[in-house]
Amino acid sequence: MPTTKSELPTIVRILGYAGLIPFIGLAFMVQLADSPNDLIALESLVAYGAVIVSFLGALHWGACFKTIGGSTQNRWLDHSVWIWGIMPALIAWLAIHIFIPLALLLLAATLIVQRAIDQRTYAYYFENTQMANAFLRMRTHLTVVASVCLIWAGLASLIRNY
């Protein structure tokens, strides 16, 4: 089914929402699985959250490279955009080395901050405002579900005394 100018391509929606499967599944495993599977789920959730946080930061670098030397308004010459593009990866790297419940909360907070920053930044990625709004709507859904899963698993692990 073809997309309209205000609708994301089907593949983008499918892959975006499918990316929630590990967050949801692992959060349930943390809560419901017996040891050691619950611990494996915790470690896997930190790793997956770190990968996603890093991926979202990398989107900024992709946009920067696309516009270098172009005739369009080059917001990407602003050094802060390049720096912000690597900050999520550095935060994710830190998260895989700290106390797991804290790591999960740090990753959730990073996703939320990323979404807030991207609200302003993503306007530069799209020529079509309606498409940008559709992407940000999907991004909001993904951020909320992923963050809730990370926070839920972090709190559940504290309750279970890990």
N, CA, C and O atoms as a GROMACS GRO file, in nm:
protein
  648
    1MET      N    1   0.083  -0.117   0.000
    1MET     CA    2   0.000   0.000   0.000
    1MET      C    3   0.088   0.124   0.000
    1MET      O    4   0.171   0.139   0.090
    2PRO      N    5   0.074   0.214  -0.097
    2PRO     CA    6   0.158   0.332  -0.102
    2PRO      C    7   0.128   0.426   0.014
    2PRO      O    8   0.017   0.427   0.068
    3THR      N    9   0.228   0.502   0.049
    3THR     CA   10   0.211   0.596   0.160
    3THR      C   11   0.169   0.732   0.107
    3THR      O   12   0.196   0.767  -0.008
    4THR      N   13   0.102   0.808   0.192
    4THR     CA   14   0.068   0.946   0.157
    4THR      C   15   0.184   1.034   0.204
    4THR      O   16   0.277   0.987   0.268
    5LYS      N   17   0.176   1.162   0.172
    5LYS     CA   18   0.283   1.254   0.211
    5LYS      C   19   0.290   1.274   0.361
    5LYS      O   20   0.390   1.327   0.412
    6SER      N   21   0.189   1.233   0.433
    6SER     CA   22   0.191   1.250   0.578
    6SER      C   23   0.204   1.117   0.652
    6SER      O   24   0.188   1.112   0.774
    7GLU      N   25   0.232   1.010   0.581
    7GLU     CA   26   0.240   0.877   0.641
    7GLU      C   27   0.378   0.819   0.616
    7GLU      O   28   0.430   0.826   0.504
    8LEU      N   29   0.436   0.761   0.718
    8LEU     CA   30   0.566   0.698   0.704
    8LEU      C   31   0.554   0.574   0.616
    8LEU      O   32   0.449   0.509   0.615
    9PRO      N   33   0.660   0.539   0.545
    9PRO     CA   34   0.658   0.414   0.469
    9PRO      C   35   0.630   0.296   0.562
    9PRO      O   36   0.674   0.295   0.677
   10THR      N   37   0.559   0.198   0.512
   10THR     CA   38   0.522   0.081   0.591
   10THR      C   39   0.643   0.014   0.654
   10THR      O   40   0.639  -0.025   0.771
   11ILE      N   41   0.751   0.000   0.578
   11ILE     CA   42   0.870  -0.068   0.631
   11ILE      C   43   0.927   0.008   0.751
   11ILE      O   44   0.977  -0.054   0.844
   12VAL      N   45   0.921   0.141   0.748
   12VAL     CA   46   0.971   0.220   0.861
   12VAL      C   47   0.886   0.194   0.985
   12VAL      O   48   0.939   0.176   1.094
   13ARG      N   49   0.756   0.191   0.968
   13ARG     CA   50   0.668   0.165   1.082
   13ARG      C   51   0.688   0.023   1.135
   13ARG      O   52   0.696   0.004   1.256
   14ILE      N   53   0.696  -0.075   1.046
   14ILE     CA   54   0.713  -0.214   1.090
   14ILE      C   55   0.843  -0.231   1.166
   14ILE      O   56   0.845  -0.287   1.276
   15LEU      N   57   0.952  -0.182   1.109
   15LEU     CA   58   1.082  -0.198   1.175
   15LEU      C   59   1.089  -0.118   1.304
   15LEU      O   60   1.146  -0.164   1.403
   16GLY      N   61   1.032   0.002   1.304
   16GLY     CA   62   1.033   0.083   1.425
   16GLY      C   63   0.961   0.015   1.540
   16GLY      O   64   1.017   0.001   1.649
   17TYR      N   65   0.840  -0.029   1.515
   17TYR     CA   66   0.762  -0.093   1.623
   17TYR      C   67   0.816  -0.232   1.657
   17TYR      O   68   0.806  -0.274   1.772
   18ALA      N   69   0.871  -0.303   1.559
   18ALA     CA   70   0.932  -0.433   1.588
   18ALA      C   71   1.051  -0.418   1.682
   18ALA      O   72   1.085  -0.510   1.757
   19GLY      N   73   1.115  -0.302   1.677
   19GLY     CA   74   1.227  -0.275   1.767
   19GLY      C   75   1.187  -0.273   1.914
   19GLY      O   76   1.273  -0.278   2.002
   20LEU      N   77   1.057  -0.267   1.941
   20LEU     CA   78   1.010  -0.271   2.079
   20LEU      C   79   1.002  -0.414   2.134
   20LEU      O   80   0.997  -0.432   2.256
   21ILE      N   81   1.002  -0.512   2.048
   21ILE     CA   82   0.987  -0.651   2.093
   21ILE      C   83   1.092  -0.690   2.197
   21ILE      O   84   1.055  -0.746   2.300
   22PRO      N   85   1.221  -0.662   2.174
   22PRO     CA   86   1.318  -0.696   2.279
   22PRO      C   87   1.297  -0.619   2.409
   22PRO      O   88   1.314  -0.675   2.517
   23PHE      N   89   1.259  -0.491   2.401
   23PHE     CA   90   1.232  -0.416   2.524
   23PHE      C   91   1.120  -0.482   2.604
   23PHE      O   92   1.135  -0.506   2.724
   24ILE      N   93   1.011  -0.510   2.539
   24ILE     CA   94   0.894  -0.567   2.607
   24ILE      C   95   0.923  -0.709   2.657
   24ILE      O   96   0.897  -0.741   2.772
   25GLY      N   97   0.978  -0.792   2.569
   25GLY     CA   98   1.006  -0.931   2.606
   25GLY      C   99   1.106  -0.943   2.719
   25GLY      O  100   1.085  -1.021   2.812
   26LEU      N  101   1.213  -0.866   2.712
   26LEU     CA  102   1.314  -0.873   2.817
   26LEU      C  103   1.264  -0.816   2.949
   26LEU      O  104   1.297  -0.868   3.056
   27ALA      N  105   1.184  -0.710   2.942
   27ALA     CA  106   1.126  -0.654   3.066
   27ALA      C  107   1.037  -0.757   3.134
   27ALA      O  108   1.039  -0.770   3.257
   28PHE      N  109   0.958  -0.830   3.056
   28PHE     CA  110   0.876  -0.937   3.114
   28PHE      C  111   0.963  -1.047   3.172
   28PHE      O  112   0.933  -1.100   3.280
   29MET      N  113   1.070  -1.083   3.103
   29MET     CA  114   1.159  -1.188   3.154
   29MET      C  115   1.224  -1.146   3.286
   29MET      O  116   1.239  -1.229   3.376
   30VAL      N  117   1.262  -1.020   3.298
   30VAL     CA  118   1.320  -0.973   3.424
   30VAL      C  119   1.221  -0.994   3.538
   30VAL      O  120   1.258  -1.034   3.648
   31GLN      N  121   1.095  -0.966   3.510
   31GLN     CA  122   0.991  -0.974   3.612
   31GLN      C  123   0.951  -1.119   3.642
   31GLN      O  124   0.926  -1.154   3.757
   32LEU      N  125   0.945  -1.203   3.539
   32LEU     CA  126   0.881  -1.334   3.554
   32LEU      C  127   0.975  -1.454   3.551
   32LEU      O  128   0.939  -1.560   3.602
   33ALA      N  129   1.092  -1.441   3.493
   33ALA     CA  130   1.179  -1.557   3.476
   33ALA      C  131   1.249  -1.594   3.607
   33ALA      O  132   1.273  -1.510   3.693
   34ASP      N  133   1.282  -1.720   3.618
   34ASP     CA  134   1.360  -1.768   3.731
   34ASP      C  135   1.507  -1.737   3.706
   34ASP      O  136   1.549  -1.712   3.593
   35SER      N  137   1.584  -1.740   3.815
   35SER     CA  138   1.727  -1.720   3.805
   35SER      C  139   1.789  -1.843   3.737
   35SER      O  140   1.746  -1.954   3.768
   36PRO      N  141   1.883  -1.831   3.650
   36PRO     CA  142   1.960  -1.714   3.610
   36PRO      C  143   1.902  -1.641   3.488
   36PRO      O  144   1.959  -1.542   3.442
   37ASN      N  145   1.790  -1.688   3.435
   37ASN     CA  146   1.735  -1.626   3.315
   37ASN      C  147   1.695  -1.480   3.337
   37ASN      O  148   1.703  -1.399   3.245
   38ASP      N  149   1.651  -1.446   3.458
   38ASP     CA  150   1.616  -1.308   3.486
   38ASP      C  151   1.740  -1.218   3.480
   38ASP      O  152   1.732  -1.104   3.434
   39LEU      N  153   1.853  -1.270   3.527
   39LEU     CA  154   1.978  -1.194   3.522
   39LEU      C  155   2.028  -1.179   3.378
   39LEU      O  156   2.079  -1.074   3.340
   40ILE      N  157   2.013  -1.284   3.300
   40ILE     CA  158   2.051  -1.277   3.159
   40ILE      C  159   1.964  -1.174   3.088
   40ILE      O  160   2.012  -1.098   3.004
   41ALA      N  161   1.835  -1.172   3.121
   41ALA     CA  162   1.744  -1.074   3.061
   41ALA      C  163   1.785  -0.931   3.099
   41ALA      O  164   1.780  -0.842   3.014
   42LEU      N  165   1.824  -0.910   3.223
   42LEU     CA  166   1.871  -0.778   3.266
   42LEU      C  167   1.991  -0.732   3.185
   42LEU      O  168   1.994  -0.620   3.134
   43GLU      N  169   2.089  -0.819   3.173
   43GLU     CA  170   2.209  -0.785   3.096
   43GLU      C  171   2.176  -0.760   2.950
   43GLU      O  172   2.229  -0.668   2.888
   44SER      N  173   2.088  -0.841   2.895
   44SER     CA  174   2.048  -0.825   2.756
   44SER      C  175   1.972  -0.695   2.734
   44SER      O  176   1.988  -0.629   2.632
   45LEU      N  177   1.891  -0.658   2.830
   45LEU     CA  178   1.814  -0.534   2.820
   45LEU      C  179   1.906  -0.412   2.824
   45LEU      O  180   1.886  -0.316   2.750
   46VAL      N  181   2.006  -0.416   2.910
   46VAL     CA  182   2.105  -0.307   2.912
   46VAL      C  183   2.176  -0.300   2.777
   46VAL      O  184   2.191  -0.191   2.720
   47ALA      N  185   2.218  -0.413   2.726
   47ALA     CA  186   2.289  -0.414   2.598
   47ALA      C  187   2.200  -0.362   2.485
   47ALA      O  188   2.244  -0.281   2.404
   48TYR      N  189   2.077  -0.409   2.478
   48TYR     CA  190   1.986  -0.364   2.372
   48TYR      C  191   1.955  -0.216   2.386
   48TYR      O  192   1.954  -0.143   2.287
   49GLY      N  193   1.928  -0.172   2.508
   49GLY     CA  194   1.903  -0.030   2.530
   49GLY      C  195   2.022   0.055   2.487
   49GLY      O  196   2.004   0.162   2.429
   50ALA      N  197   2.144   0.008   2.517
   50ALA     CA  198   2.265   0.080   2.477
   50ALA      C  199   2.277   0.088   2.325
   50ALA      O  200   2.316   0.191   2.270
   51VAL      N  201   2.244  -0.021   2.257
   51VAL     CA  202   2.250  -0.022   2.111
   51VAL      C  203   2.151   0.079   2.053
   51VAL      O  204   2.185   0.154   1.962
   52ILE      N  205   2.030   0.082   2.105
   52ILE     CA  206   1.927   0.173   2.053
   52ILE      C  207   1.963   0.318   2.082
   52ILE      O  208   1.948   0.404   1.995
   53VAL      N  209   2.010   0.346   2.202
   53VAL     CA  210   2.052   0.483   2.236
   53VAL      C  211   2.164   0.528   2.141
   53VAL      O  212   2.161   0.641   2.091
   54SER      N  213   2.260   0.440   2.115
   54SER     CA  214   2.369   0.473   2.023
   54SER      C  215   2.318   0.496   1.881
   54SER      O  216   2.360   0.590   1.814
   55PHE      N  217   2.228   0.411   1.838
   55PHE     CA  218   2.168   0.424   1.704
   55PHE      C  219   2.101   0.560   1.687
   55PHE      O  220   2.118   0.625   1.583
   56LEU      N  221   2.026   0.603   1.786
   56LEU     CA  222   1.956   0.730   1.776
   56LEU      C  223   2.052   0.847   1.770
   56LEU      O  224   2.025   0.947   1.702
   57GLY      N  225   2.164   0.837   1.838
   57GLY     CA  226   2.266   0.941   1.827
   57GLY      C  227   2.330   0.942   1.689
   57GLY      O  228   2.361   1.048   1.635
   58ALA      N  229   2.350   0.824   1.632
   58ALA     CA  230   2.413   0.813   1.501
   58ALA      C  231   2.329   0.876   1.390
   58ALA      O  232   2.382   0.917   1.287
   59LEU      N  233   2.198   0.884   1.410
   59LEU     CA  234   2.113   0.948   1.310
   59LEU      C  235   2.159   1.092   1.283
   59LEU      O  236   2.150   1.140   1.170
   60HIS      N  237   2.207   1.158   1.386
   60HIS     CA  238   2.253   1.295   1.370
   60HIS      C  239   2.377   1.304   1.281
   60HIS      O  240   2.389   1.395   1.199
   61TRP      N  241   2.467   1.209   1.296
   61TRP     CA  242   2.585   1.209   1.210
   61TRP      C  243   2.546   1.182   1.065
   61TRP      O  244   2.602   1.243   0.974
   62GLY      N  245   2.451   1.092   1.044
   62GLY     CA  246   2.405   1.067   0.908
   62GLY      C  247   2.350   1.193   0.844
   62GLY      O  248   2.378   1.221   0.727
   63ALA      N  249   2.272   1.268   0.919
   63ALA     CA  250   2.217   1.393   0.867
   63ALA      C  251   2.328   1.495   0.843
   63ALA      O  252   2.323   1.570   0.745
   64CYS      N  253   2.426   1.499   0.930
   64CYS     CA  254   2.537   1.593   0.912
   64CYS      C  255   2.612   1.564   0.782
   64CYS      O  256   2.640   1.655   0.704
   65PHE      N  257   2.643   1.438   0.758
   65PHE     CA  258   2.717   1.402   0.636
   65PHE      C  259   2.636   1.430   0.510
   65PHE      O  260   2.692   1.466   0.406
   66LYS      N  261   2.507   1.413   0.520
   66LYS     CA  262   2.422   1.435   0.402
   66LYS      C  263   2.426   1.580   0.354
   66LYS      O  264   2.417   1.606   0.234
   67THR      N  265   2.440   1.673   0.447
   67THR     CA  266   2.431   1.814   0.409
   67THR      C  267   2.566   1.884   0.396
   67THR      O  268   2.570   2.001   0.356
   68ILE      N  269   2.676   1.817   0.426
   68ILE     CA  270   2.806   1.883   0.414
   68ILE      C  271   2.830   1.920   0.268
   68ILE      O  272   2.818   1.836   0.178
   69GLY      N  273   2.864   2.045   0.247
   69GLY     CA  274   2.894   2.092   0.112
   69GLY      C  275   2.773   2.114   0.024
   69GLY      O  276   2.788   2.150  -0.093
   70GLY      N  277   2.653   2.093   0.079
   70GLY     CA  278   2.532   2.110  -0.001
   70GLY      C  279   2.489   2.255  -0.008
   70GLY      O  280   2.545   2.342   0.058
   71SER      N  281   2.388   2.279  -0.088
   71SER     CA  282   2.338   2.416  -0.105
   71SER      C  283   2.227   2.449  -0.007
   71SER      O  284   2.181   2.563  -0.001
   72THR      N  285   2.182   2.349   0.072
   72THR     CA  286   2.075   2.374   0.168
   72THR      C  287   2.131   2.442   0.293
   72THR      O  288   2.252   2.444   0.315
   73GLN      N  289   2.040   2.496   0.373
   73GLN     CA  290   2.082   2.556   0.499
   73GLN      C  291   2.157   2.451   0.579
   73GLN      O  292   2.104   2.343   0.604
   74ASN      N  293   2.278   2.481   0.619
   74ASN     CA  294   2.359   2.380   0.683
   74ASN      C  295   2.365   2.400   0.834
   74ASN      O  296   2.462   2.455   0.887
   75ARG      N  297   2.262   2.357   0.901
   75ARG     CA  298   2.257   2.360   1.048
   75ARG      C  299   2.367   2.274   1.106
   75ARG      O  300   2.408   2.294   1.220
   76TRP      N  301   2.414   2.180   1.029
   76TRP     CA  302   2.506   2.080   1.079
   76TRP      C  303   2.648   2.132   1.096
   76TRP      O  304   2.734   2.061   1.149
   77LEU      N  305   2.674   2.254   1.051
   77LEU     CA  306   2.805   2.311   1.080
   77LEU      C  307   2.817   2.351   1.226
   77LEU      O  308   2.926   2.377   1.276
   78ASP      N  309   2.705   2.357   1.294
   78ASP     CA  310   2.704   2.385   1.438
   78ASP      C  311   2.769   2.266   1.508
   78ASP      O  312   2.721   2.153   1.498
   79HIS      N  313   2.877   2.291   1.579
   79HIS     CA  314   2.952   2.183   1.644
   79HIS      C  315   2.869   2.105   1.744
   79HIS      O  316   2.895   1.986   1.767
   80SER      N  317   2.769   2.168   1.804
   80SER     CA  318   2.690   2.100   1.906
   80SER      C  319   2.616   1.980   1.849
   80SER      O  320   2.592   1.882   1.920
   81VAL      N  321   2.578   1.986   1.722
   81VAL     CA  322   2.507   1.873   1.661
   81VAL      C  323   2.601   1.754   1.646
   81VAL      O  324   2.561   1.640   1.673
   82TRP      N  325   2.724   1.778   1.604
   82TRP     CA  326   2.821   1.670   1.593
   82TRP      C  327   2.849   1.610   1.731
   82TRP      O  328   2.857   1.488   1.746
   83ILE      N  329   2.865   1.696   1.829
   83ILE     CA  330   2.892   1.649   1.966
   83ILE      C  331   2.773   1.570   2.019
   83ILE      O  332   2.792   1.463   2.077
   84TRP      N  333   2.651   1.622   2.002
   84TRP     CA  334   2.534   1.550   2.050
   84TRP      C  335   2.523   1.414   1.982
   84TRP      O  336   2.476   1.318   2.044
   85GLY      N  337   2.565   1.402   1.859
   85GLY     CA  338   2.558   1.275   1.788
   85GLY      C  339   2.640   1.164   1.853
   85GLY      O  340   2.607   1.047   1.837
   86ILE      N  341   2.746   1.200   1.926
   86ILE     CA  342   2.827   1.096   1.992
   86ILE      C  343   2.794   1.080   2.139
   86ILE      O  344   2.829   0.978   2.199
   87MET      N  345   2.730   1.177   2.199
   87MET     CA  346   2.699   1.169   2.342
   87MET      C  347   2.617   1.045   2.378
   87MET      O  348   2.649   0.979   2.477
   88PRO      N  349   2.512   1.010   2.302
   88PRO     CA  350   2.437   0.890   2.338
   88PRO      C  351   2.523   0.763   2.339
   88PRO      O  352   2.504   0.676   2.424
   89ALA      N  353   2.616   0.752   2.245
   89ALA     CA  354   2.703   0.634   2.243
   89ALA      C  355   2.792   0.630   2.367
   89ALA      O  356   2.816   0.523   2.424
   90LEU      N  357   2.841   0.745   2.409
   90LEU     CA  358   2.925   0.750   2.529
   90LEU      C  359   2.844   0.717   2.654
   90LEU      O  360   2.892   0.647   2.744
   91ILE      N  361   2.722   0.766   2.660
   91ILE     CA  362   2.633   0.734   2.773
   91ILE      C  363   2.601   0.584   2.773
   91ILE      O  364   2.601   0.520   2.878
   92ALA      N  365   2.575   0.530   2.655
   92ALA     CA  366   2.545   0.386   2.643
   92ALA      C  367   2.665   0.302   2.687
   92ALA      O  368   2.648   0.201   2.755
   93TRP      N  369   2.784   0.344   2.648
   93TRP     CA  370   2.905   0.273   2.689
   93TRP      C  371   2.918   0.274   2.841
   93TRP      O  372   2.949   0.171   2.902
   94LEU      N  373   2.893   0.390   2.902
   94LEU     CA  374   2.895   0.399   3.048
   94LEU      C  375   2.792   0.304   3.109
   94LEU      O  376   2.819   0.236   3.208
   95ALA      N  377   2.673   0.301   3.050
   95ALA     CA  378   2.564   0.219   3.105
   95ALA      C  379   2.599   0.071   3.112
   95ALA      O  380   2.554   0.002   3.203
   96ILE      N  381   2.676   0.023   3.018
   96ILE     CA  382   2.708  -0.120   3.022
   96ILE      C  383   2.815  -0.154   3.126
   96ILE      O  384   2.849  -0.271   3.144
   97HIS      N  385   2.866  -0.052   3.194
   97HIS     CA  386   2.970  -0.075   3.294
   97HIS      C  387   2.928  -0.041   3.437
   97HIS      O  388   3.010  -0.051   3.528
   98ILE      N  389   2.804  -0.004   3.457
   98ILE     CA  390   2.762   0.037   3.591
   98ILE      C  391   2.656  -0.060   3.645
   98ILE      O  392   2.612  -0.150   3.574
   99PHE      N  393   2.616  -0.039   3.768
   99PHE     CA  394   2.513  -0.117   3.835
   99PHE      C  395   2.389  -0.125   3.746
   99PHE      O  396   2.337  -0.022   3.703
  100ILE      N  397   2.344  -0.245   3.717
  100ILE     CA  398   2.241  -0.266   3.615
  100ILE      C  399   2.113  -0.186   3.638
  100ILE      O  400   2.066  -0.124   3.544
  101PRO      N  401   2.055  -0.184   3.756
  101PRO     CA  402   1.933  -0.102   3.771
  101PRO      C  403   1.957   0.046   3.739
  101PRO      O  404   1.873   0.112   3.677
  102LEU      N  405   2.071   0.098   3.780
  102LEU     CA  406   2.106   0.236   3.748
  102LEU      C  407   2.126   0.253   3.598
  102LEU      O  408   2.086   0.354   3.540
  103ALA      N  409   2.188   0.154   3.535
  103ALA     CA  410   2.209   0.159   3.390
  103ALA      C  411   2.076   0.166   3.315
  103ALA      O  412   2.063   0.242   3.219
  104LEU      N  413   1.980   0.087   3.358
  104LEU     CA  414   1.849   0.088   3.292
  104LEU      C  415   1.781   0.223   3.307
  104LEU      O  416   1.720   0.273   3.212
  105LEU      N  417   1.791   0.283   3.425
  105LEU     CA  418   1.731   0.415   3.447
  105LEU      C  419   1.806   0.522   3.366
  105LEU      O  420   1.743   0.613   3.312
  106LEU      N  421   1.937   0.511   3.358
  106LEU     CA  422   2.016   0.604   3.277
  106LEU      C  423   1.979   0.595   3.129
  106LEU      O  424   1.965   0.697   3.062
  107LEU      N  425   1.961   0.475   3.079
  107LEU     CA  426   1.923   0.457   2.938
  107LEU      C  427   1.784   0.512   2.912
  107LEU      O  428   1.760   0.575   2.809
  108ALA      N  429   1.691   0.490   3.004
  108ALA     CA  430   1.556   0.545   2.988
  108ALA      C  431   1.562   0.697   2.986
  108ALA      O  432   1.498   0.761   2.901
  109ALA      N  433   1.637   0.756   3.077
  109ALA     CA  434   1.649   0.902   3.081
  109ALA      C  435   1.712   0.955   2.952
  109ALA      O  436   1.672   1.059   2.901
  110THR      N  437   1.810   0.882   2.900
  110THR     CA  438   1.876   0.924   2.776
  110THR      C  439   1.777   0.919   2.659
  110THR      O  440   1.776   1.010   2.577
  111LEU      N  441   1.696   0.815   2.652
  111LEU     CA  442   1.594   0.809   2.546
  111LEU      C  443   1.499   0.928   2.554
  111LEU      O  444   1.462   0.985   2.451
  112ILE      N  445   1.459   0.963   2.673
  112ILE     CA  446   1.365   1.074   2.692
  112ILE      C  447   1.431   1.207   2.653
  112ILE      O  448   1.369   1.289   2.586
  113VAL      N  449   1.554   1.227   2.695
  113VAL     CA  450   1.626   1.350   2.659
  113VAL      C  451   1.648   1.355   2.508
  113VAL      O  452   1.631   1.460   2.446
  114GLN      N  453   1.685   1.242   2.449
  114GLN     CA  454   1.704   1.237   2.304
  114GLN      C  455   1.577   1.279   2.232
  114GLN      O  456   1.582   1.356   2.136
  115ARG      N  457   1.464   1.229   2.277
  115ARG     CA  458   1.337   1.264   2.211
  115ARG      C  459   1.311   1.413   2.221
  115ARG      O  460   1.264   1.474   2.124
  116ALA      N  461   1.339   1.472   2.335
  116ALA     CA  462   1.318   1.616   2.352
  116ALA      C  463   1.410   1.696   2.260
  116ALA      O  464   1.367   1.793   2.198
  117ILE      N  465   1.536   1.657   2.251
  117ILE     CA  466   1.629   1.726   2.162
  117ILE      C  467   1.589   1.706   2.016
  117ILE      O  468   1.594   1.799   1.937
  118ASP      N  469   1.550   1.585   1.982
  118ASP     CA  470   1.515   1.554   1.844
  118ASP      C  471   1.390   1.626   1.797
  118ASP      O  472   1.370   1.644   1.676
  119GLN      N  473   1.305   1.668   1.888
  119GLN     CA  474   1.186   1.745   1.852
  119GLN      C  475   1.226   1.867   1.768
  119GLN      O  476   1.160   1.900   1.669
  120ARG      N  477   1.334   1.932   1.807
  120ARG     CA  478   1.381   2.050   1.735
  120ARG      C  479   1.473   2.013   1.621
  120ARG      O  480   1.470   2.077   1.516
  121THR      N  481   1.555   1.913   1.639
  121THR     CA  482   1.658   1.879   1.542
  121THR      C  483   1.602   1.810   1.418
  121THR      O  484   1.648   1.836   1.307
  122TYR      N  485   1.503   1.723   1.435
  122TYR     CA  486   1.453   1.645   1.322
  122TYR      C  487   1.385   1.730   1.216
  122TYR      O  488   1.368   1.685   1.103
  123ALA      N  489   1.347   1.852   1.250
  123ALA     CA  490   1.288   1.940   1.149
  123ALA      C  491   1.385   1.959   1.032
  123ALA      O  492   1.342   1.986   0.920
  124TYR      N  493   1.514   1.946   1.056
  124TYR     CA  494   1.614   1.962   0.951
  124TYR      C  495   1.631   1.836   0.866
  124TYR      O  496   1.693   1.842   0.760
  125TYR      N  497   1.578   1.724   0.909
  125TYR     CA  498   1.593   1.598   0.836
  125TYR      C  499   1.494   1.583   0.722
  125TYR      O  500   1.519   1.510   0.626
  126PHE      N  501   1.381   1.651   0.733
  126PHE     CA  502   1.271   1.627   0.642
  126PHE      C  503   1.238   1.752   0.561
  126PHE      O  504   1.238   1.863   0.615
  127GLU      N  505   1.211   1.734   0.434
  127GLU     CA  506   1.162   1.845   0.352
  127GLU      C  507   1.012   1.862   0.372
  127GLU      O  508   0.958   1.970   0.349
  128ASN      N  509   0.944   1.756   0.412
  128ASN     CA  510   0.800   1.754   0.429
  128ASN      C  511   0.767   1.759   0.578
  128ASN      O  512   0.798   1.666   0.652
  129THR      N  513   0.705   1.867   0.622
  129THR     CA  514   0.671   1.885   0.763
  129THR      C  515   0.577   1.776   0.813
  129THR      O  516   0.591   1.730   0.927
  130GLN      N  517   0.482   1.735   0.732
  130GLN     CA  518   0.387   1.632   0.774
  130GLN      C  519   0.459   1.499   0.798
  130GLN      O  520   0.426   1.426   0.892
  131MET      N  521   0.558   1.468   0.714
  131MET     CA  522   0.635   1.345   0.733
  131MET      C  523   0.719   1.354   0.860
  131MET      O  524   0.731   1.257   0.935
  132ALA      N  525   0.776   1.470   0.885
  132ALA     CA  526   0.854   1.490   1.008
  132ALA      C  527   0.764   1.470   1.130
  132ALA      O  528   0.805   1.406   1.227
  133ASN      N  529   0.643   1.524   1.125
  133ASN     CA  530   0.550   1.507   1.236
  133ASN      C  531   0.510   1.361   1.255
  133ASN      O  532   0.497   1.314   1.368
  134ALA      N  533   0.491   1.288   1.144
  134ALA     CA  534   0.456   1.146   1.152
  134ALA      C  535   0.571   1.068   1.217
  134ALA      O  536   0.549   0.980   1.300
  135PHE      N  537   0.693   1.101   1.177
  135PHE     CA  538   0.809   1.032   1.236
  135PHE      C  539   0.821   1.063   1.384
  135PHE      O  540   0.848   0.973   1.464
  136LEU      N  541   0.802   1.189   1.421
  136LEU     CA  542   0.812   1.226   1.562
  136LEU      C  543   0.701   1.163   1.646
  136LEU      O  544   0.722   1.130   1.762
  137ARG      N  545   0.583   1.145   1.587
  137ARG     CA  546   0.475   1.073   1.658
  137ARG      C  547   0.518   0.930   1.686
  137ARG      O  548   0.503   0.880   1.798
  138MET      N  549   0.571   0.864   1.582
  138MET     CA  550   0.617   0.726   1.601
  138MET      C  551   0.731   0.723   1.702
  138MET      O  552   0.735   0.636   1.789
  139ARG      N  553   0.824   0.816   1.691
  139ARG     CA  554   0.937   0.824   1.784
  139ARG      C  555   0.888   0.840   1.927
  139ARG      O  556   0.946   0.782   2.019
  140THR      N  557   0.782   0.919   1.947
  140THR     CA  558   0.726   0.936   2.081
  140THR      C  559   0.671   0.805   2.134
  140THR      O  560   0.698   0.769   2.248
  141HIS      N  561   0.596   0.733   2.052
  141HIS     CA  562   0.542   0.602   2.094
  141HIS      C  563   0.656   0.508   2.132
  141HIS      O  564   0.651   0.442   2.236
  142LEU      N  565   0.758   0.502   2.046
  142LEU     CA  566   0.870   0.412   2.071
  142LEU      C  567   0.944   0.450   2.198
  142LEU      O  568   0.983   0.364   2.277
  143THR      N  569   0.965   0.580   2.218
  143THR     CA  570   1.037   0.628   2.336
  143THR      C  571   0.960   0.597   2.463
  143THR      O  572   1.019   0.554   2.562
  144VAL      N  573   0.831   0.618   2.461
  144VAL     CA  574   0.749   0.593   2.581
  144VAL      C  575   0.754   0.445   2.618
  144VAL      O  576   0.779   0.411   2.734
  145VAL      N  577   0.730   0.358   2.522
  145VAL     CA  578   0.727   0.214   2.553
  145VAL      C  579   0.865   0.165   2.596
  145VAL      O  580   0.877   0.093   2.695
  146ALA      N  581   0.969   0.204   2.523
  146ALA     CA  582   1.105   0.159   2.559
  146ALA      C  583   1.144   0.211   2.696
  146ALA      O  584   1.201   0.136   2.776
  147SER      N  585   1.115   0.336   2.725
  147SER     CA  586   1.150   0.394   2.855
  147SER      C  587   1.074   0.327   2.970
  147SER      O  588   1.132   0.299   3.075
  148VAL      N  589   0.946   0.302   2.949
  148VAL     CA  590   0.867   0.233   3.052
  148VAL      C  591   0.925   0.094   3.078
  148VAL      O  592   0.936   0.052   3.193
  149CYS      N  593   0.962   0.023   2.973
  149CYS     CA  594   1.020  -0.110   2.990
  149CYS      C  595   1.152  -0.105   3.067
  149CYS      O  596   1.176  -0.186   3.156
  150LEU      N  597   1.236  -0.009   3.033
  150LEU     CA  598   1.365   0.005   3.101
  150LEU      C  599   1.346   0.040   3.249
  150LEU      O  600   1.411  -0.017   3.336
  151ILE      N  601   1.257   0.135   3.275
  151ILE     CA  602   1.231   0.175   3.414
  151ILE      C  603   1.168   0.061   3.493
  151ILE      O  604   1.207   0.034   3.606
  152TRP      N  605   1.071  -0.005   3.433
  152TRP     CA  606   1.003  -0.118   3.498
  152TRP      C  607   1.104  -0.227   3.534
  152TRP      O  608   1.105  -0.276   3.647
  153ALA      N  609   1.190  -0.263   3.439
  153ALA     CA  610   1.289  -0.368   3.465
  153ALA      C  611   1.390  -0.323   3.570
  153ALA      O  612   1.431  -0.401   3.655
  154GLY      N  613   1.430  -0.196   3.564
  154GLY     CA  614   1.522  -0.145   3.665
  154GLY      C  615   1.464  -0.151   3.804
  154GLY      O  616   1.532  -0.193   3.898
  155LEU      N  617   1.340  -0.110   3.818
  155LEU     CA  618   1.274  -0.115   3.949
  155LEU      C  619   1.249  -0.259   3.994
  155LEU      O  620   1.267  -0.291   4.112
  156ALA      N  621   1.208  -0.344   3.901
  156ALA     CA  622   1.185  -0.485   3.935
  156ALA      C  623   1.313  -0.551   3.983
  156ALA      O  624   1.312  -0.632   4.075
  157SER      N  625   1.425  -0.515   3.920
  157SER     CA  626   1.552  -0.576   3.962
  157SER      C  627   1.594  -0.528   4.100
  157SER      O  628   1.655  -0.603   4.176
  158LEU      N  629   1.562  -0.403   4.132
  158LEU     CA  630   1.591  -0.354   4.267
  158LEU      C  631   1.505  -0.425   4.372
  158LEU      O  632   1.553  -0.459   4.480
  159ILE      N  633   1.381  -0.448   4.338
  159ILE     CA  634   1.289  -0.516   4.430
  159ILE      C  635   1.335  -0.659   4.454
  159ILE      O  636   1.323  -0.713   4.564
  160ARG      N  637   1.389  -0.721   4.347
  160ARG     CA  638   1.436  -0.860   4.359
  160ARG      C  639   1.576  -0.868   4.417
  160ARG      O  640   1.631  -0.977   4.430
  161ASN      N  641   1.634  -0.753   4.453
  161ASN     CA  642   1.765  -0.744   4.520
  161ASN      C  643   1.882  -0.795   4.436
  161ASN      O  644   1.959  -0.880   4.480
  162TYR      N  645   1.893  -0.742   4.314
  162TYR     CA  646   2.011  -0.776   4.232
  162TYR      C  647   2.118  -0.676   4.252
  162TYR      O  648   2.225  -0.686   4.193
   0.00000   0.00000   0.00000
